[in-house]
Amino acid sequence: MLIGVPREIKDNENRVALTPAGVEELTSRGHQVMVETGAGSGSGILDEEYEIAGAEIVEDSPQLIRAADMIVKVKEPLPSEYELFRPGQILFTYLHLAAEPELTRALIENRVTAIAYETIQLSDGSLPLLKPMSEVAGRMAVQVGAQFLEKPYGGRGVLLGGVPGVPPAEVVILGGGIVGSNAARIALGMGAHVTVIEKNPERLRYLSDIFHGNIMLVMSNRYNIERAVGYADLLIGAVLIPGAKTPLLVTEEMVMAMKPGSVIVDIDVDQGGCIETVDRRTTHSDPVYMKHDVVHYSVGNVAAAVPRTSTFALTNATLPYILQIAEMGVRRAVLADDSLAKGVNVIGGAVVHQAVAEALGLNYVPLEEMWIGQ
């Protein structure tokens, strides 16, 4: 199989979808790998390292995308890339299609086989390709929140951990999953007072065990959310339903009641966001906006701020699936692995992930129906 690794073109997206070690794994098994010039530079990986591993370095991105049997990326394609894809081509990346109607339409029209990192799901419900970036994003959420709480950035001028005689900041985290638990760990380590709001009682018990009672754990309901949002200095959205649009948990009225200069960091923005006033995605070049005197940070690729760490963490998780698809072909690989099957969002001009179809009001076709008679 011919695998293509284009350079990411999203604002300040410095991650890359394959490392030289991954290239070597693929080429040693007889596959071809094309890497666009400079694709790894943002992560500190030189073209020469890819060449030594067996890759062909290609200067022309359209040529690379059109030629490859499988394109591996980090982030979703942007409009300038939509028409480069062809029928039957495999696209393997983060897609977040529930919030991307135009991209979904392009994948349908071009009859691309689109497999989303974020919906590959193991039998225990875990998301193995989302987990490493969720770990990074959760930790980054507290770092950027602490920064934007500083007065020069529009914040209240609050030090997250306080000092002796002065109370620490109140950090409220919506969701106790991978993002939320990592955010709680960093916030606690920085000395903040931490509240995690979670709807799953078993997850609350787990968090109680691992944090030894050092954070406040609250059951998710409107009353508790409204109360916690009201006292938050830093509010972090960390809610995810695989493939689906994120539920709205914090209303505009709740945000209006927040303290002036408090900060919102919504990690869920790729799936629509769980806070009503997070009505746009921002970028690393222009990361925040003010609304109701509250700083809003809604960068969709927060982990790209630490690309070296993120690239190696992500590719450690994605490479086994890339190898599986390359070795077996997409149909055999999907039929052999239920977790990979859950990653298929679009194939043959049809949406085959129910949550995506429901979020966008599109017709849902079960994946197995697409292969009847084949």
C-alpha positions as semicolon CSV with decimal commas, in nm:
position;residue;x (nm);y (nm);z (nm)
1;M;0,000;0,000;0,000
2;L;0,111;0,356;-0,069
3;I;0,073;0,572;0,243
4;G;0,085;0,951;0,220
5;V;0,178;1,188;0,503
6;P;0,096;1,549;0,409
7;R;0,211;1,853;0,602
8;E;-0,066;1,984;0,827
9;I;-0,201;2,322;0,716
10;K;-0,429;2,413;1,007
11;D;-0,317;2,723;1,198
12;N;-0,011;2,639;1,409
13;E;-0,068;2,266;1,369
14;N;0,287;2,142;1,412
15;R;0,216;1,776;1,474
16;V;0,274;1,511;1,210
17;A;0,089;1,183;1,158
18;L;0,388;0,948;1,126
19;T;0,736;0,939;1,277
20;P;1,047;0,795;1,108
21;A;1,005;0,484;1,327
22;G;0,657;0,438;1,181
23;V;0,789;0,485;0,829
24;E;1,052;0,219;0,890
25;E;0,789;-0,025;1,020
26;L;0,584;0,023;0,703
27;T;0,868;0,017;0,450
28;S;1,026;-0,289;0,611
29;R;0,700;-0,471;0,534
30;G;0,706;-0,369;0,168
31;H;0,479;-0,065;0,179
32;Q;0,564;0,271;0,023
33;V;0,552;0,594;0,222
34;M;0,544;0,945;0,079
35;V;0,608;1,235;0,318
36;E;0,559;1,598;0,220
37;T;0,861;1,825;0,256
38;G;0,869;1,979;0,602
39;A;0,583;1,768;0,738
40;G;0,779;1,684;1,053
41;S;0,966;2,010;1,102
42;G;0,720;2,146;1,359
43;S;0,784;1,839;1,571
44;G;1,160;1,857;1,528
45;I;1,177;1,576;1,270
46;L;1,392;1,638;0,961
47;D;1,316;1,524;0,606
48;E;1,647;1,338;0,613
49;E;1,526;1,124;0,903
50;Y;1,226;1,015;0,697
51;E;1,447;0,941;0,397
52;I;1,680;0,725;0,605
53;A;1,372;0,534;0,727
54;G;1,273;0,466;0,366
55;A;1,024;0,741;0,279
56;E;1,006;0,935;-0,046
57;I;1,004;1,311;0,019
58;V;0,751;1,492;-0,201
59;E;0,733;1,868;-0,243
60;D;0,386;1,882;-0,398
61;S;0,102;1,821;-0,151
62;P;-0,175;1,773;-0,412
63;Q;0,043;1,516;-0,590
64;L;0,097;1,327;-0,266
65;I;-0,269;1,326;-0,164
66;R;-0,394;1,221;-0,508
67;A;-0,139;0,938;-0,537
68;A;-0,172;0,774;-0,195
69;D;-0,394;0,475;-0,120
70;M;-0,417;0,587;0,242
71;I;-0,368;0,939;0,377
72;V;-0,273;0,964;0,744
73;K;-0,312;1,304;0,907
74;V;-0,347;1,459;1,249
75;K;-0,633;1,703;1,192
76;E;-0,931;1,709;0,961
77;P;-0,879;1,823;0,600
78;L;-0,944;2,190;0,530
79;P;-1,156;2,311;0,233
80;S;-0,853;2,354;0,007
81;E;-0,790;1,979;0,040
82;Y;-1,144;1,850;-0,011
83;E;-1,126;1,804;-0,387
84;L;-0,792;1,624;-0,376
85;F;-0,945;1,303;-0,242
86;R;-1,072;1,028;-0,471
87;P;-1,320;0,739;-0,450
88;G;-1,201;0,445;-0,242
89;Q;-0,912;0,637;-0,090
90;I;-0,862;0,586;0,285
91;L;-0,840;0,890;0,510
92;F;-0,722;0,816;0,865
93;T;-0,719;1,116;1,100
94;Y;-0,911;1,307;1,366
95;L;-1,234;1,408;1,191
96;H;-1,495;1,523;1,450
97;L;-1,759;1,514;1,176
98;A;-2,051;1,591;1,409
99;A;-1,936;1,954;1,394
100;E;-1,819;1,944;1,030
101;P;-2,115;1,927;0,786
102;E;-1,920;2,061;0,487
103;L;-1,633;1,818;0,532
104;T;-1,879;1,531;0,575
105;R;-2,051;1,630;0,251
106;A;-1,718;1,637;0,068
107;L;-1,623;1,290;0,198
108;I;-1,961;1,157;0,088
109;E;-1,940;1,315;-0,257
110;N;-1,584;1,194;-0,312
111;R;-1,673;0,846;-0,180
112;V;-1,378;0,847;0,058
113;T;-1,333;0,579;0,323
114;A;-1,299;0,808;0,625
115;I;-1,180;0,652;0,952
116;A;-1,178;0,878;1,258
117;Y;-0,921;0,838;1,532
118;E;-1,169;0,966;1,789
119;T;-1,440;0,703;1,733
120;I;-1,221;0,391;1,740
121;Q;-1,349;0,230;2,058
122;L;-1,243;-0,079;2,251
123;S;-1,488;-0,324;2,406
124;D;-1,449;-0,157;2,746
125;G;-1,567;0,174;2,599
126;S;-1,223;0,339;2,600
127;L;-1,098;0,545;2,305
128;P;-0,735;0,441;2,244
129;L;-0,649;0,701;1,979
130;L;-0,818;0,987;2,160
131;K;-0,663;0,905;2,496
132;P;-0,306;1,034;2,436
133;M;-0,427;1,369;2,301
134;S;-0,687;1,391;2,577
135;E;-0,408;1,348;2,829
136;V;-0,212;1,630;2,668
137;A;-0,518;1,854;2,624
138;G;-0,629;1,809;2,985
139;R;-0,289;1,911;3,114
140;M;-0,263;2,198;2,866
141;A;-0,609;2,327;2,965
142;V;-0,483;2,417;3,310
143;Q;-0,160;2,569;3,179
144;V;-0,338;2,798;2,934
145;G;-0,611;2,874;3,186
146;A;-0,352;2,982;3,440
147;Q;-0,190;3,206;3,181
148;F;-0,512;3,378;3,077
149;L;-0,610;3,438;3,437
150;E;-0,321;3,683;3,443
151;K;-0,429;4,046;3,417
152;P;-0,226;4,132;3,103
153;Y;-0,424;3,865;2,918
154;G;-0,764;3,992;3,034
155;G;-0,798;3,766;3,338
156;R;-0,887;3,842;3,699
157;G;-0,524;3,856;3,804
158;V;-0,549;3,540;4,012
159;L;-0,257;3,306;4,079
160;L;-0,385;2,951;4,045
161;G;-0,224;2,825;4,366
162;G;-0,256;3,143;4,570
163;V;0,003;3,215;4,840
164;P;-0,002;3,171;5,219
165;G;-0,282;3,391;5,349
166;V;-0,448;3,428;5,006
167;P;-0,691;3,158;4,879
168;P;-0,611;2,963;4,563
169;A;-0,816;2,987;4,244
170;E;-1,132;2,783;4,199
171;V;-1,098;2,544;3,905
172;V;-1,420;2,376;3,790
173;I;-1,395;2,087;3,542
174;L;-1,699;1,959;3,355
175;G;-1,638;1,589;3,294
176;G;-1,422;1,341;3,479
177;G;-1,290;1,138;3,185
178;I;-0,936;1,139;3,050
179;V;-0,929;1,513;2,982
180;G;-1,096;1,600;3,310
181;S;-0,885;1,375;3,530
182;N;-0,562;1,503;3,373
183;A;-0,677;1,861;3,413
184;A;-0,760;1,791;3,778
185;R;-0,416;1,639;3,838
186;I;-0,234;1,947;3,704
187;A;-0,466;2,197;3,874
188;L;-0,427;2,018;4,205
189;G;-0,050;2,005;4,158
190;M;-0,047;2,381;4,101
191;G;-0,229;2,435;4,429
192;A;-0,576;2,524;4,302
193;H;-0,903;2,424;4,467
194;V;-1,054;2,176;4,221
195;T;-1,415;2,071;4,154
196;V;-1,494;1,796;3,905
197;I;-1,853;1,753;3,787
198;E;-1,930;1,409;3,643
199;K;-2,252;1,218;3,566
200;N;-2,120;0,863;3,612
201;P;-2,125;0,751;3,978
202;E;-1,863;0,483;3,916
203;R;-1,630;0,737;3,762
204;L;-1,682;0,962;4,065
205;R;-1,581;0,673;4,293
206;Y;-1,273;0,610;4,081
207;L;-1,171;0,976;4,097
208;S;-1,227;0,975;4,473
209;D;-0,987;0,684;4,503
210;I;-0,709;0,824;4,285
211;F;-0,725;1,177;4,430
212;H;-0,765;1,058;4,791
213;G;-1,036;1,311;4,869
214;N;-0,824;1,610;4,768
215;I;-1,068;1,739;4,506
216;M;-1,440;1,811;4,530
217;L;-1,649;1,563;4,331
218;V;-2,002;1,662;4,233
219;M;-2,280;1,479;4,047
220;S;-2,367;1,645;3,719
221;N;-2,704;1,818;3,709
222;R;-2,818;2,167;3,619
223;Y;-2,833;2,287;3,980
224;N;-2,479;2,176;4,064
225;I;-2,337;2,304;3,737
226;E;-2,496;2,647;3,779
227;R;-2,363;2,676;4,134
228;A;-2,009;2,569;4,041
229;V;-1,990;2,791;3,733
230;G;-2,082;3,084;3,955
231;Y;-1,776;3,043;4,176
232;A;-1,526;2,928;3,911
233;D;-1,218;3,132;3,830
234;L;-1,127;2,878;3,562
235;L;-1,397;2,666;3,396
236;I;-1,280;2,374;3,181
237;G;-1,513;2,189;2,941
238;A;-1,406;1,826;2,920
239;V;-1,712;1,637;2,795
240;L;-1,715;1,391;2,505
241;I;-1,964;1,150;2,351
242;P;-1,784;0,948;2,080
243;G;-1,883;1,076;1,736
244;A;-2,173;1,284;1,865
245;K;-2,220;1,654;1,919
246;T;-2,126;1,757;2,272
247;P;-2,426;1,823;2,500
248;L;-2,476;2,184;2,608
249;L;-2,422;2,202;2,984
250;V;-2,349;2,568;3,055
251;T;-2,598;2,828;2,935
252;E;-2,523;3,187;2,841
253;E;-2,705;3,300;3,156
254;M;-2,465;3,094;3,368
255;V;-2,168;3,254;3,192
256;M;-2,314;3,600;3,249
257;A;-2,314;3,525;3,622
258;M;-1,943;3,436;3,627
259;K;-1,691;3,666;3,790
260;P;-1,546;3,930;3,554
261;G;-1,207;3,818;3,425
262;S;-1,270;3,450;3,488
263;V;-1,157;3,211;3,215
264;I;-1,331;2,940;3,012
265;V;-1,126;2,671;2,835
266;D;-1,350;2,441;2,629
267;I;-1,159;2,135;2,511
268;D;-1,481;2,004;2,351
269;V;-1,496;2,269;2,080
270;D;-1,412;2,019;1,803
271;Q;-1,740;1,842;1,883
272;G;-1,939;2,164;1,922
273;G;-1,850;2,260;2,280
274;C;-2,043;2,217;2,604
275;I;-2,067;2,589;2,687
276;E;-2,320;2,804;2,502
277;T;-2,097;3,109;2,469
278;V;-1,824;2,902;2,302
279;D;-1,970;2,983;1,963
280;R;-1,652;2,975;1,756
281;R;-1,321;2,794;1,728
282;T;-1,015;3,003;1,792
283;T;-0,657;2,942;1,684
284;H;-0,316;2,946;1,844
285;S;-0,252;3,271;1,656
286;D;-0,564;3,433;1,805
287;P;-0,666;3,206;2,093
288;V;-0,916;3,403;2,301
289;Y;-1,213;3,636;2,285
290;M;-1,412;3,819;2,552
291;K;-1,782;3,765;2,609
292;H;-1,974;3,890;2,913
293;D;-1,637;3,996;3,063
294;V;-1,520;3,632;3,058
295;V;-1,210;3,518;2,868
296;H;-1,298;3,235;2,626
297;Y;-1,024;3,000;2,499
298;S;-1,157;2,760;2,234
299;V;-0,859;2,640;2,032
300;G;-0,952;2,321;1,849
301;N;-0,603;2,175;1,843
302;V;-0,468;2,268;2,184
303;A;-0,224;1,974;2,187
304;A;-0,047;2,124;1,885
305;A;0,115;2,375;2,120
306;V;0,344;2,094;2,237
307;P;0,394;1,912;1,906
308;R;0,703;1,711;1,995
309;T;0,530;1,545;2,289
310;S;0,198;1,516;2,108
311;T;0,333;1,368;1,787
312;F;0,516;1,083;1,958
313;A;0,228;1,015;2,197
314;L;-0,023;1,005;1,911
315;T;0,181;0,793;1,671
316;N;0,254;0,538;1,943
317;A;-0,122;0,479;1,947
318;T;-0,207;0,508;1,576
319;L;0,075;0,301;1,422
320;P;-0,071;-0,043;1,505
321;Y;-0,394;0,052;1,326
322;I;-0,207;0,201;1,029
323;L;-0,011;-0,125;0,998
324;Q;-0,329;-0,329;1,031
325;I;-0,502;-0,141;0,748
326;A;-0,192;-0,144;0,527
327;E;-0,135;-0,518;0,575
328;M;-0,494;-0,638;0,544
329;G;-0,672;-0,373;0,341
330;V;-0,952;-0,173;0,497
331;R;-1,234;-0,427;0,452
332;R;-1,050;-0,723;0,606
333;A;-0,900;-0,508;0,880
334;V;-1,240;-0,369;0,979
335;L;-1,411;-0,708;0,971
336;A;-1,135;-0,849;1,193
337;D;-1,145;-0,570;1,451
338;D;-1,467;-0,433;1,602
339;S;-1,282;-0,137;1,752
340;L;-1,157;-0,029;1,410
341;A;-1,506;-0,080;1,265
342;K;-1,635;0,183;1,508
343;G;-1,381;0,424;1,360
344;V;-1,532;0,412;1,011
345;N;-1,748;0,724;0,970
346;V;-1,800;0,745;0,593
347;I;-1,755;0,484;0,322
348;G;-1,878;0,450;-0,035
349;G;-2,078;0,772;-0,019
350;A;-2,268;0,678;0,299
351;V;-2,244;0,779;0,664
352;V;-2,195;0,457;0,861
353;H;-2,151;0,604;1,210
354;Q;-2,490;0,652;1,372
355;A;-2,392;0,938;1,607
356;V;-2,245;1,138;1,318
357;A;-2,553;1,082;1,103
358;E;-2,786;1,188;1,383
359;A;-2,581;1,499;1,466
360;L;-2,591;1,617;1,104
361;G;-2,941;1,498;1,014
362;L;-2,810;1,259;0,750
363;N;-2,918;0,911;0,651
364;Y;-2,743;0,638;0,850
365;V;-2,641;0,315;0,679
366;P;-2,501;0,034;0,898
367;L;-2,149;-0,055;0,790
368;E;-2,233;-0,420;0,735
369;E;-2,496;-0,322;0,476
370;M;-2,229;-0,153;0,265
371;W;-2,049;-0,484;0,219
372;I;-2,344;-0,715;0,154
373;G;-2,269;-0,930;-0,148
374;Q;-1,903;-0,831;-0,162
